[in-house]
């Protein structure tokens, strides 16, 4: 068993759960109650659900990799690590570009996503 992949998968699972619960409460409810036109509001709602599915599937793959020596497993892990680095980078870029005070704390999702990348990379190394 690869403990790094196990930790990455468990962390990604926790991120997915936080996304579903806190994101539903803090992001989706206000979004759906807002005054955006219906079509862009529904597209954003669908994208939120797509990210939920993405996070759950990434967690499942990392846990699957943890359970045994899988052919191509290291390559898959590196791709998932890059995926989570990209997600972190998007949140960092959006936060820093907003011109907020304390921008790194305003959208702290990067702090949840980056550890998954580090753990997956450590398991693949």
C-alpha positions as CSV (number, residue, x, y, z in Angstrom):
1,X,0.0,0.0,0.0
2,X,1.2,3.5,-0.9
3,X,0.6,5.7,2.2
4,X,1.2,8.9,0.2
5,X,-1.5,8.0,-2.2
6,X,-3.8,7.0,0.7
7,X,-3.2,10.4,2.3
8,X,-3.7,12.2,-1.0
9,X,-7.0,10.3,-1.6
10,X,-8.2,10.9,1.9
11,X,-7.4,14.6,1.7
12,X,-9.0,14.9,-1.7
13,X,-12.1,13.1,-0.3
14,X,-12.2,15.6,2.6
15,X,-11.8,18.5,0.0
16,X,-14.8,17.0,-1.9
17,X,-16.9,16.9,1.2
18,X,-16.0,20.4,2.2
19,X,-16.8,21.6,-1.3
20,X,-20.2,19.9,-1.3
21,X,-21.2,21.1,2.2
22,X,-19.6,24.5,2.6
23,X,-19.7,25.3,-1.1
24,X,-23.4,24.4,-1.2
25,X,-24.1,26.7,1.8
26,X,-21.7,29.6,1.1
27,X,-21.6,29.7,-2.7
28,X,-24.4,27.8,-4.4
29,X,-27.3,29.0,-2.3
30,X,-26.4,32.7,-2.7
31,X,-25.7,32.1,-6.4
32,X,-29.1,30.5,-7.0
33,X,-30.9,33.2,-5.0
34,X,-29.0,36.0,-6.9
35,X,-30.3,38.1,-9.7
36,X,-28.2,36.8,-12.5
37,X,-30.1,35.8,-15.6
38,X,-31.3,32.2,-15.4
39,X,-29.0,30.8,-18.1
40,X,-25.6,31.9,-16.7
41,X,-26.8,31.1,-13.2
42,X,-27.6,27.5,-14.2
43,X,-24.3,27.2,-16.1
44,X,-22.4,28.2,-13.0
45,X,-24.5,25.8,-11.0
46,X,-23.7,23.0,-13.4
47,X,-20.0,23.9,-13.3
48,X,-20.1,23.7,-9.5
49,X,-21.5,20.2,-9.7
50,X,-18.9,19.3,-12.3
51,X,-16.2,20.3,-9.9
52,X,-17.9,18.2,-7.2
53,X,-17.8,15.1,-9.5
54,X,-14.1,15.9,-10.4
55,X,-13.0,16.1,-6.8
56,X,-14.8,12.8,-5.9
57,X,-13.4,11.0,-8.9
58,X,-9.9,12.2,-8.2
59,X,-10.2,11.1,-4.6
60,X,-11.4,7.7,-5.8
61,X,-8.5,7.3,-8.2
62,X,-6.0,8.2,-5.6
63,X,-7.4,5.7,-3.1
64,X,-7.4,3.1,-5.9
65,X,-3.8,3.8,-6.5
66,X,-3.0,3.5,-2.8
67,X,-4.4,-0.1,-2.7
68,X,-1.8,-1.6,-5.0
69,X,0.9,-1.3,-7.5
70,X,-1.1,-0.2,-10.6
71,X,0.3,-0.2,-14.1
72,X,0.9,3.5,-15.0
73,X,0.0,4.5,-11.5
74,X,2.8,6.9,-11.1
75,X,1.9,8.7,-14.3
76,X,-1.8,8.9,-13.2
77,X,-0.6,10.3,-9.9
78,X,1.6,13.0,-11.6
79,X,-1.4,14.0,-13.8
80,X,-3.6,14.3,-10.7
81,X,-0.8,16.3,-8.9
82,X,-0.6,18.7,-11.8
83,X,-4.4,18.9,-11.9
84,X,-4.5,20.0,-8.2
85,X,-1.6,22.4,-8.7
86,X,-3.6,23.9,-11.6
87,X,-6.7,24.3,-9.4
88,X,-4.6,25.9,-6.7
89,X,-3.0,28.2,-9.2
90,X,-6.4,29.3,-10.4
91,X,-7.6,30.2,-6.9
92,X,-4.3,32.0,-6.2
93,X,-4.5,34.0,-9.4
94,X,-8.1,35.0,-9.0
95,X,-7.5,36.0,-5.3
96,X,-4.4,38.0,-6.1
97,X,-6.0,39.7,-9.1
98,X,-9.0,40.9,-7.1
99,X,-7.0,43.5,-5.2
100,X,-8.4,42.5,-1.9
101,X,-6.6,43.0,1.4
102,X,-5.3,39.6,2.7
103,X,-6.1,38.0,-0.7
104,X,-4.7,34.5,0.2
105,X,-7.3,34.2,3.0
106,X,-10.3,35.5,1.0
107,X,-10.4,32.4,-1.2
108,X,-8.5,29.8,0.8
109,X,-9.4,26.9,-1.4
110,X,-5.9,26.7,-2.7
111,X,-4.8,25.7,0.9
112,X,-7.0,22.6,0.6
113,X,-6.1,21.7,-3.0
114,X,-2.3,22.1,-2.9
115,X,-1.7,19.4,-0.2
116,X,-3.4,16.9,-2.4
117,X,-0.9,17.7,-5.2
118,X,2.1,17.5,-2.8
119,X,0.9,14.1,-1.4
120,X,0.2,12.6,-4.8
121,X,3.6,13.8,-6.1
122,X,5.3,12.3,-3.1
123,X,3.6,9.0,-3.7
124,X,4.7,9.0,-7.3
125,X,8.3,10.1,-6.7
